[in-house]
Amino acid sequence: MKSGYVSLIGRPNAGKSTLLNTMVGAKVAIVSDKPQTTRGRILGVKNYPDGQIVFVDTPGIHRPLHRLNVRMVDAAVETLREVDVVALIFDASTKPGHGDEFVAALLEKVRNPVVLVLNKIDLVQKAKLLPLMERVQKWREFAAIVPVSAQTGDGVDRLERVLLEQLPEGDSLYPEDYLTDQPERTLVAETVREKILQHTRAELPFSTAVVVDKFDEEERERMLRLYCTIFVEHDSQKPIVIGRGGEMIKRIGTEARKDLEETFETRVFLDLRVKVNPDWRNDDRALDDLGVPRTARKPKRR
């Protein structure tokens, strides 16, 4: 038996959360086409006949401009010291840049195996893959380079076998029926935020947060009653989230409720309110309420 922790590291929008969901076979992390969707570490467990992998999805590594971003990046970097294997996820449909080299440089002191995952190969012509692999090999010595498509599942089985082979021998770290460490309140808040990300544009997705004010499960078998607040930073953003005649907030609520009913396997009553909380991304108390891990580092300003 082999078992251990595998960290999914990479730049924003590299497809880490989609890959996590594909590998564990369930939706434990929200996904969107917006960078910086993941704001904290998310654990997902998968069992195999000969072992167990504990995947750790992390926020995309980027230049932090707010206290929120600092906490996000630190959460990703700190996993490098805590895991048995690092999976560096790279978006193969983009050209390698300084940001990718910066992420690779963070791994210089990592002594555990590092596997490079070339994701989104469904968007790349096969003739361009080999030159790309030759270029990224110069970043450092990798235990393996595995092309995959998290979206289609192509190459994911091979990736899982490669990761399992790199893990140390040992018994399972979690029970066989354990899937994720995400509390139910977090799953609710993230599901609502996913719908905000899907239906809003520009700066709004990055300046919104969702807090579950009340999780009423007294009649859980019949219905869950959930009360949430969507925070925005500016008064001008509030009517955008609400929409004309409440159309947008209704759409967000309807889609989130359907997903939550599938997740919790019961009917869901979902109440959404929108409030303004200026500069919440730099408010430590607000970030604590959101469950974003603390950090001592200060954000860099432009």
KARARA-V71205 format. One record per residue. RES is the residue in three letters. BURIAL is b if it has 9 or more other ideal C-beta (glycine too) atoms within 8 Angstrom, else e. Layout:
# KARARA-V71205
res=[RES,RES]
burial=[BURIAL,BURIAL]
This chain:
# KARARA-V71205
res=[MET,LYS,SER,GLY,TYR,VAL,SER,LEU,ILE,GLY,ARG,PRO,ASN,ALA,GLY,LYS,SER,THR,LEU,LEU,ASN,THR,MET,VAL,GLY,ALA,LYS,VAL,ALA,ILE,VAL,SER,ASP,LYS,PRO,GLN,THR,THR,ARG,GLY,ARG,ILE,LEU,GLY,VAL,LYS,ASN,TYR,PRO,ASP,GLY,GLN,ILE,VAL,PHE,VAL,ASP,THR,PRO,GLY,ILE,HIS,ARG,PRO,LEU,HIS,ARG,LEU,ASN,VAL,ARG,MET,VAL,ASP,ALA,ALA,VAL,GLU,THR,LEU,ARG,GLU,VAL,ASP,VAL,VAL,ALA,LEU,ILE,PHE,ASP,ALA,SER,THR,LYS,PRO,GLY,HIS,GLY,ASP,GLU,PHE,VAL,ALA,ALA,LEU,LEU,GLU,LYS,VAL,ARG,ASN,PRO,VAL,VAL,LEU,VAL,LEU,ASN,LYS,ILE,ASP,LEU,VAL,GLN,LYS,ALA,LYS,LEU,LEU,PRO,LEU,MET,GLU,ARG,VAL,GLN,LYS,TRP,ARG,GLU,PHE,ALA,ALA,ILE,VAL,PRO,VAL,SER,ALA,GLN,THR,GLY,ASP,GLY,VAL,ASP,ARG,LEU,GLU,ARG,VAL,LEU,LEU,GLU,GLN,LEU,PRO,GLU,GLY,ASP,SER,LEU,TYR,PRO,GLU,ASP,TYR,LEU,THR,ASP,GLN,PRO,GLU,ARG,THR,LEU,VAL,ALA,GLU,THR,VAL,ARG,GLU,LYS,ILE,LEU,GLN,HIS,THR,ARG,ALA,GLU,LEU,PRO,PHE,SER,THR,ALA,VAL,VAL,VAL,ASP,LYS,PHE,ASP,GLU,GLU,GLU,ARG,GLU,ARG,MET,LEU,ARG,LEU,TYR,CYS,THR,ILE,PHE,VAL,GLU,HIS,ASP,SER,GLN,LYS,PRO,ILE,VAL,ILE,GLY,ARG,GLY,GLY,GLU,MET,ILE,LYS,ARG,ILE,GLY,THR,GLU,ALA,ARG,LYS,ASP,LEU,GLU,GLU,THR,PHE,GLU,THR,ARG,VAL,PHE,LEU,ASP,LEU,ARG,VAL,LYS,VAL,ASN,PRO,ASP,TRP,ARG,ASN,ASP,ASP,ARG,ALA,LEU,ASP,ASP,LEU,GLY,VAL,PRO,ARG,THR,ALA,ARG,LYS,PRO,LYS,ARG,ARG]
burial=[b,b,b,b,b,b,b,b,b,b,b,b,b,b,b,b,b,b,b,b,b,b,b,b,e,e,e,b,b,b,e,b,e,b,e,b,b,b,b,b,b,b,b,b,b,b,e,b,e,e,b,b,b,b,b,b,b,b,b,b,b,b,e,b,e,b,b,b,b,b,b,b,b,b,b,b,b,e,b,b,e,e,b,b,b,b,b,b,b,b,b,b,e,e,e,b,e,e,b,b,b,b,b,b,e,b,b,e,e,e,e,e,e,b,b,b,b,b,b,b,b,e,e,b,e,e,e,e,b,e,e,b,b,e,e,b,e,e,b,e,e,b,e,e,b,b,b,b,b,b,e,e,b,e,b,b,e,b,b,b,e,b,b,b,e,b,b,e,e,b,e,b,b,e,e,e,e,e,e,b,e,b,e,e,e,b,b,b,b,b,b,b,b,b,b,b,b,e,e,b,e,e,e,b,b,e,b,b,b,b,b,b,e,e,b,e,e,e,e,b,e,e,b,b,b,b,b,b,b,b,b,b,b,b,e,e,b,b,e,b,b,b,b,e,e,e,e,b,b,b,b,b,b,e,b,b,b,e,b,b,b,e,b,b,e,b,e,b,b,b,e,b,e,b,b,b,b,e,e,b,b,e,b,e,e,b,b,b,e,b,e,b,b,e,e,e,e,e,b,e,e,e]
